[in-house]
Amino acid sequence: MVGKVSERVLAREGLERTDNGMKQTSWPDVPPINQKNYYTDYMKRDDQILSLRLQAEANRDRLVQNAKDRDRALNNTNGDVTLPVDDLQGEDGGPSSSYMDPSKIIVIHPGSQNLRLGFASDALPKTIPMVLATKYPQTESEMYEALPRRKFEERGMDQQHGEEWSKKYQKACNDLKVDMRQNKRKVLPNSKDLVVNFNRRTEPEIISQHNDPLQVEWTDVSTLEDGGSESAVFIGHQAQRVPDDSNPKFKLWRPIQNGWLNENEYPTQAHLFNDLETLLDRAFRWELGLKKSTEWKQYSCVIIIPDLYDKKYVEQLLHLCIEWFEFSRVAFIQESMAATFGAGYTQACVVDCGAQKTSIACVEDGLCIEDSRINLKFGGWDVTETFIKMMLYDNFPYQEINLRRRYDFLLAEELKIKYCTLSQANISVQNYDFHLRAPNQPTRKYMFKCYDEVILAPMGFYDPSIFDNSHKLDKRRHLIDRSYNAYDVDMPDDPTSAAQLAILAHIQPSVTQTTIPASSFTGAPGEMGMATPSKERSNPFNFLGHNNNASATPGTSKAPSPAPDAGVSTPVPAPYMFGASSRDLNGSPAPSARNGGTPAPNGSFLLPTTSFDNNPTSNQPLQRTAKDLATERDSVLPVAPLDIAIMTSIQNAAKGDEKKVRELLGSIMVVGGGAKIPHFAPFLEERLRARRPDLQDKILVSRSAREMDEQVVVWKGASVFAKLATNDSWITGGEHKVLGSRCVYHKVLWQY
């Protein structure tokens, strides 16, 4: 008879034992893996993973075929001519040059505003606006309120734009005057009055159509009646040039907004995915010349994804390329990795300023450092909107401008590109003009003056509160849920970063408070037992509060420090804070782990309460799950000054190593369309030197290498990655058919 074992032993061993040998069922039992055997090699060898086994078999078959082809070629020459081996196989014994033909590889970089795609053999990509137009009862300007948001019925500018924003704008103007005087710049006391009075009395000049040499060619929607289904959708530049008063009416759809799938404007998930597929399909056919879908099986595809991505977004792109477009192979690369490939850097802190998001990541030896990734939800589009809003506040002559209208949006982008700068030397009261070209209307020429608006709008990168951030989280997770762990359906599985959590903790400290499993509370209220490691970080890197003065000493975070767990043998290290000395840290930074830490056994967490009173129930811990924490983090918009975010990213990447901090501060690279603002890199360098005056001579902010356009560096790096002979990250259709999205885990170069 088997002796009984105490419940304490059963709980410790995690095994269930019974008092008899009778089986519960006649079905054969599958023996589980022995949890006590730490030396098992289950799923640790390449020959146990299907993706890697298929890859090894394909390489072996290719070597055999190359050897047969070589022998056949030698026999056909009767021994008179010796063919070079390099013509038949690669230098590493891999595929031949024809197998890795760059003209058969398509590189795709989808963004919030533009889609860049082309063959890996192309010098530059084709840029297409990430927008498509379909027939709809209303246009977007009729469905949504005007941008910039303002109250048209009010008379005063303060009432139109809101008193809170007006105070921020006035404060920014005064701070700029003080700064310019300190830099010995000439500042006229009545500059603002000159601008306001001139713009108030300016009237437009009407130019007839035959006198305007730069007429805009609007899209002819009559092709819908004659062109059939192929012309039912307009994409890119054609969509932006559809007249707002067309008959029938069209609405513009943007599948990607703020760096993630646009769930706000789409009614259903199927509509969103269908538009994304249609946009890519039309781009392949019209821009790359791949008219017949039967030819697509001969092509491979490299897709550029964000550093901090949603797994559902990656899996959807993989499904589109394998199942719908039927490409032979698909590979993924992160934006910061691609940027270093394009610039030829082995180590860099990549600052990618896009249209509606700004991402920061430190790259070392071709891989992103996980804890350094930051994704901020502002970019060049916010600069455009804020620039127009500031101009309207100063009596911009075209008061009816609405960025929801297509021609007004293109006009605003043109004005930002022409006049915005970050150089104080170019700030003066000057006369400018622009031409307003609207469909079915004569061209109007406006004269206007501007002063400090051209620099205050891009300075919003360092004071994001001037941007309109009120609607960027609307309907987040409304259509597409987050990804969950395959073995624990309640455990969120999207990648996280210590630096990103620090940004969120500065805005809402509760997102990073200590979480403790329910099993650890076994005693009286307020007493805690042994804590089990949880998936969430117990003490992520804190983000420092700051004031508007860049040279001032940053303040400490408002996030409360987590209380130590009673009975825990391992001491909890103190938070790693930007600007704190090593004596104040009392330990090393928080340890890094895949996707934010070690998974908990049950996914439930407890947040200890801090209130103690006579009520005994008030001291009971509040139960929170990992899903609740992820939901709370999704409700916080990640917004922080650019210089603070860069310092946070670098310090989380260095993990207390001052040598690595100096190396990363000396290799900061800015890319993206938002970084094309004149004097962007020198201005950022000045701000960083003010943050770290002890490392002034080490800080260096550079543009991309060889004076390459900042907008195409990432795409160019992905094309270089696609042409590598030793690339094991390709996903084939057969692997996807068997494993589904799980094949991404084994194929990508980073920890997925």
Secondary structure, DSSP 8 states (H G I E B T S, - for coil): ------HHHHHHHT----SS---S-SS-------TT-TT--TTTSGGGSHHHHHHHHHHHHHHHHHHHHHHHHHHHTTTS----GGGTS-TTSS--TTTT-GGGEEEEEE-SSEEEEEETT-SS-EEEES-EEEE-SS-HHHHS--SS---TT-SSHHHHH-HHHHHHHHHHHHHHHHHHHHTT----TTHHHHHHHHHHT---EEE-GGG-SS------TTHHHHHGGGGS-EEHHHHHTS-TT-SS-EEEE-SEETTEE--SS-S-HHHHHHHHHHHHHHHHHHTS----GGGGGG-EEEEEE-SS--HHHHHHHHHIIIIIS--SEEEEEEHHHHHHHHHT-SEEEEEEE-SS-EEEEEEETTEE-GGG-EEES--HHHHHHHHHHHHHHTT-S-TT--TTSHHHHHHHHHHHHHH--S-GGG-S-EEEEEEE--TTS-EEEEEEEESSHHHHTGGGGS-GGGS--TTTTTTTTSSS---B-SS-TTSB-S---HHHHHHHHHH-GGGGS--B-GGG--SSTT--------SS-SS--------S-TTS------S------TT-SS-------TT--HHHH-S------GGGS---SS-EEEE------S-GGGGS-EEEEHHHHHHHHHTS-----HHHHHHHHHHHHHTT-HHHHHHHHT-EEEESGGGGSTTHHHHHHHHHHHH-GGGTTT--EE--GGG--TTTHHHHHHHHHHT-SS----EEHHHHHHHGGGHHHHHSSS--
